[in-house]
Amino acid sequence: MAIDRLRVTNHEVWGKLVKTWATGINYLGDGNDYPLPKTIEEFKQQLATAQVFASVPEWAKSIRFVSSDSDEIVVRLPPKHMIEDSEELLAKPGATYPIPDFYRRIFQGMDPVIPEADRLKVHAERIGDYTVSICA
């Protein structure tokens, strides 16, 4: 079964919104205020106002922001069932690895091709990166 996930269309604006929440400085330059959302409804509203063009899954009922200090490592663990769901989908013959659209720009319009034998390796690498990357 494919679990619905938060899907972002405008990754640049999404990144600017995250920077805004983290710093309190409006990186969007649109004159709106973006206080850290306390509810999923506030989150959805800010996504719409900022024009992130994201779809928030129906199962999402609350939101939590995790911030770290400069002298601390935070390892963000994904839910076990979502890892298992992704592994199941990636193991299917002919499956493709879902990569955000902005990678096409980086690769000059080409879709990065991940060989079938490397899909679960890339999955592990991306999860590892996602859990500890801070602003890089």
FILUM-645998 format. One record per residue (C-alpha): x, y, z; residue in one letter. Coordinates in steps of 0.02 Angstrom, whole numbers, plus 50000, padded with zeros to 5 digits. Layout:
XYZa ...
// end
This chain:
500005000050000m 500665017249957a 500545028850106i 500135046650056d 501495058850103r 501695077650112l 502035082549931r 502835099349891v 502765106649717t 503685123049742n 505255117549833h 506095134449827e 504635143049914v 504505128450036w 506335130850082g 506075149450104k 504575146150216l 505595134050323v 506975147250335k 505655159850388t 505005148550526w 506775144850586a 507385162850590t 505835173750610g 506395183550455i 505225183250306n 506265175450167y 504745175850052l 504705194750044g 502835194850018d 502325205750165g 501415191650254n 501765185150429d 502235166950452y 502295162750637p 502695144650676l 501045135450646p 500275127450800k 498965117150708t 498875107550546i 497575120050485e 498765134650517e 500105124750425f 498975121850274k 498475140150273q 500275146050274q 500715133850134l 499295141250031a 499725159350072t 501555156650028a 501065147149869q 502075131749913v 500795121449816f 500865106549932a 499655092749971s 499515087950154v 498955069950181p 497265066950264e 498055056550402w 499025071850465a 498075078350617k 499445088150705s 501135096050672i 502735096850774r 504285106850735f 505975100450794v 507395112750810s 509145109650872s 510455120350953d 512145123050869s 512985111350994d 511755096950974e 511425083350845i 509605078950818v 509265062550728v 507495063150659r 506845045350646l 505505041950515p 504015031050559p 504385012450541k 502835009250436h 503315022850311m 505045015150286i 504244998150260e 502975005550138d 504355013750035s 505384997750033e 503884987749973e 503535000149833l 505365001249779l 505524982249774a 504174980649641k 504794977049465p 504814992849359g 504645004449509a 505505021249498t 506305030649640y 505325046549680p 506465061549672i 505865079649688p 505675089049524d 507045101649563f 508325088049528y 507835089149344r 508495107049343r 510105101649426i 510325087449300f 509935098949151q 508165092549122g 508605074249134m 507825062549259d 509175054749365p 509085036349329v 509315025149479i 509635007149426p 508464994349503e 509904986349597a 510295002949682d 508525008549731r 508585002149910l 510375008349930k 509855025949876v 508335024549989h 509465020850138a 510645034950089e 509245047650072r 508475042450238i 510165043950322g 510435061050246d 508675066850287y 508845062150469t 510385072850507v 510595086050371s 510505103650436i 510465117450305c 511625109350180a 
// end
